[in-house]
Amino acid sequence: MGGWRTHDGQHSDRQPIKRSREEKQRQLQRLKDDLAAAKPTVAAALRQALAKRIADLEAELASRS
């Protein structure tokens, strides 16, 4: 199996999850809430990763509207 969570040859094997616009909007809101609720002790790399994912989702949603 090679250490992956999916079985070799499974349809979802190493493919991005397809989400609807509503799911992406909910995910965006959750990420923003997580970033806002992050304590000062949260690693800078984690904050940057959240901020990048938020920016990516916002850009994707903006390009589809």
N, C-alpha and C positions, 0 to 999 in steps of 0.2 A: 504493500500500500504506500510505502514511501513517506509516512509521517503526516500525510495530509488528512484532513477531516473527512474528505469524500473518498469514495472508492474510485479506482482508476476506471476511466471510461464513463463515469456517471455524467449525466448531462450538465450538471452545474460545476463540474470539475474545472477549477481555475478560471472561471468566467465571472465577470462582475455581476452583481445582483441588480436586476432591473427593477426600478421603483417608479411608481406613478408620481405625478406632480404633487398630489396631496401628501403622499408619504415623504417626499423630499422636503416639503414645507414643514411637516411635523418634525422630521429629523433636524432641519435647520433650527427650529425653535428650541428643541432639546439641547442641541450643541451650544446655542447662545445662552440658555439657562445654565448649562454646566460650566461654561466659561465665566459667567457672572458669579456663580456660587463658589468658584474655586478659591480655596484659601491661599494666603500668601506663600505658604510652604510648598505649593504645587510647583513642580519642576518647570523651568522656563521652556524646555523642549516640549513639554506636554501642552503648555499654553500656546506655543507657536503652532503645534500640530492642529489644535482645535481652531485657532484663528485661520489657518490655511484651509482647513476643511470647510469652515463657514464661508470664507471668500469664494472657494470653488463652487459650493452649492448656490450661493447668491448669484454668481456669474452664470451658472447653468440655468437657473430659474429665470434670470433676466433675458437670456438669449432665446428662451422658448416662449416668452410672452408676447 
